[in-house]
């Protein structure tokens, strides 16, 4: 019988506590969103501390670049970890991280 490996737990390699990294990541996200037609207000201030609505709007926009008909049908905190795992996101995103 073949043994299928389970999901690997990978430590997040990004230096997310590094202010320069955060600033550069925000700049790249704003550039991407702007160049791809994101039609809502977006700024470094919004991305540093997004509301739940901002977060849902941005994640939905990004996922619609993969599936134009994408919509959350249940709770984001239930669905997003499964979606990210399916897409091969390298670290585990927990419900708690999204609450």
C-alpha positions in Angstrom: 0.0 0.0 0.0 1.3 3.5 -0.8 1.5 6.0 2.0 0.3 9.4 0.9 2.0 12.2 2.8 -0.2 14.4 4.8 -0.2 18.1 4.7 3.1 19.5 5.6 3.4 22.2 8.2 5.8 24.8 6.8 6.9 27.8 8.8 6.1 31.0 7.1 9.5 32.2 5.6 8.3 35.8 5.1 9.7 38.4 7.5 6.3 39.7 8.3 7.5 41.6 11.4 9.9 43.6 9.2 8.5 47.1 8.5 10.4 47.4 5.1 9.0 44.0 4.0 5.5 45.1 5.0 5.8 48.4 3.2 7.1 46.8 0.0 4.4 44.1 0.1 1.7 46.8 0.5 3.2 48.7 -2.4 3.1 45.6 -4.6 -0.5 44.7 -3.6 -1.7 48.3 -4.4 0.1 48.2 -7.7 -1.4 44.8 -8.6 -4.9 45.8 -7.5 -4.7 49.1 -9.4 -3.4 47.6 -12.6 -6.0 44.9 -12.6 -9.1 47.1 -12.1 -9.8 47.0 -8.4 -12.5 49.6 -8.2 -12.6 50.3 -4.4 -10.6 52.7 -2.3 -7.1 51.3 -1.6 -4.2 52.9 0.3 -1.3 51.9 2.5 -3.3 53.0 5.5 -6.2 50.7 4.6 -3.9 47.8 4.0 -2.0 48.3 7.3 -5.2 47.8 9.2 -8.0 46.5 6.9 -11.5 46.2 8.0 -13.2 42.8 7.6 -15.1 44.3 4.6 -11.8 45.5 3.0 -10.2 42.1 3.5 -13.2 40.2 2.0 -13.3 42.6 -1.0 -9.6 42.2 -1.7 -9.5 38.4 -1.3 -12.7 38.1 -3.4 -11.1 40.3 -6.1 -7.9 38.2 -6.1 -9.7 34.9 -6.2 -11.9 36.2 -9.1 -8.6 36.5 -11.1 -8.6 32.7 -11.0 -12.3 32.1 -11.2 -14.4 35.1 -12.5 -17.5 33.7 -10.8 -16.0 33.2 -7.4 -18.1 34.1 -4.4 -17.9 33.0 -0.7 -21.0 31.0 0.0 -20.3 30.4 3.7 -18.1 32.1 6.3 -14.8 33.4 5.0 -13.0 31.9 8.0 -14.4 28.5 7.2 -13.8 28.6 3.4 -10.6 30.6 2.9 -8.2 28.1 4.7 -9.6 25.3 2.4 -9.3 27.5 -0.7 -5.7 28.5 0.1 -4.7 24.9 0.9 -6.3 23.8 -2.5 -4.3 26.4 -4.3 -1.1 25.2 -2.7 -0.5 28.1 -0.3 2.7 27.1 1.5 1.6 27.8 5.1 -1.5 26.8 7.1 -4.0 29.6 7.6 -6.2 29.0 10.6 -9.7 30.1 11.3 -8.3 32.0 14.3 -6.0 34.0 12.1 -9.0 35.2 10.1 -11.2 36.1 13.0 
